Amino acid sequence: MNASDNTDPLATLLSLDRPALVEKWSKVFGHNAPHSAQVKLLRGVLAWRRQAEADTNGAVNQLNRQLRNWSAHAIVASLKPGTRLLREWKGETHHVTVVHGGFVHDGQKYKSLTAVTRKITGLGWSGPLFFGLRK
């Protein structure tokens, strides 16, 4: 979606089916659309992105941060209890088990993967990113 488009971008979005919207999402945001996102949501976010691109006060950067966080939350929410995540860090393999309401690492329950990652690394890195659940 760029300013050189000759057609009305919002009308174009209305004409696209879900596969085309998913493809456009990947091009615009640089990652896959959430699997559970419905057509209405895909269109709305893409339209909002188009409007934000026209805004010069930093809305695009804020939008990108919010969408990355939303996408990560969708991925983490789709993990089923019993799923095990593995990550090697500084020569040690860390095992995390998904449980109802959080994650278990070394016998301790955490509410988020980011909290587990903070415990492992001592840094405030993204848990989904650290465990390879998103780019």
N, C-alpha and C positions, 0 to 999 in steps of 0.2 A: 504494500500500500504506500504509494508515494505521490507526491504532489503533481507529477507529470501525467497521471492517469487522466484520460479525456472523458471517461464516463463517470457517472455519479457513483462513488465508492459504496455508499450505503445501499443504493439500489442493487448494485452488484452483489453485495453480501446477501441480500434477500433472495437472490436467484440461485445461490449456491446450495447444493445438498450437503449432507454431513461429511461424506468423504472429501469433497472439495474444501469445506470449511476446515477440516482437520489438516489438509495439506497447506492451506493458507496459514493456519496457526503455526505450523512448523516453520514456515518461511519467515513469518513475522517475529516469532518469539525465540526461534532457534532451538526448540525442543518439542517433543510430542505433546499433543493436547491430552488432557486428562481422559482416561478411558471412559469414565462415567459421565462426562460432560454432554449435555443434551444440545441439540441444534440451537435452541433459543439462547443458551448461555454462550456458546461459541460465537454466534453472531453478535451478541451484546458486547462481549469483551473485545472482539475485533473492531467493532464500531467505536467503542470507547477509546481503544488504542489509536484509531484514526483521529479522533478528536484531540487526544492528548498530544499527538505529534504536532498539531497546529498550535498547541500551547507552549509558550517559551519560558514558563516560570519553573521548570523542573518537574513537571507532572510525569513526563515519560520515565525519568529515573525512578520516581516513586512508584509508578505503575509496575515497572519491571521488577522492583524489589517485592512488591505485593504479590505479583503473579508467580514469582519463583517460590515464595513462601507458601502460597496456596497450592501450587503444584506439588511441592514436597509434602504438605499435609495430606493431600489426596493419596499420594503413594504410600505414605506411612499408614494412613487409615485403612488401606486395602490389605495390609498384612494380616494374616489370620493367626490367632493364638496357636502356639506350637512351632511357628516358623522360627528357624535358627539363622542368625546372621553371623558371619565370620569376618574378621579383619585382622590382618597382621600389622602390628605397630611396633617398631624398634625391636624386631626379632621375636616378639611374643604374639601368639595367636589369641585373639579375644573372641569369646563366644557370647552372643546375646540371644536370648529367647524372648519371643513376643508372647505376652500374656495379656489377659483382659485388663485394660486400664494402664498398660505400660510395657516395660521391658525389664528383664532380669539379667544382670551381669555380675559375676562373682558372688552369687547368692543375695545380692541387694536389688531391690526393685526401684526403678526409675520411671518417672512419668513421661519422659521423652528420650528419643535417641540422642538429641543434642546434649542432654544431661549425662548420658553414658559416655559420649565422645569427650565431654569436658573432663570426666573422671579419668579416662584413659590417657588423654593427651595433655591435660592441664590448660587447654586452650578453648576458646569459645567458637569452635568450628561447627558447621552444620552437620548434624547427625546423619541425615539422609545422604548427604554428599560424602561424608567420611566412610559410610558403609556401602557406597556405590549404588545407591538407589536412584540417583539422579546425576546428571552431568554437572 
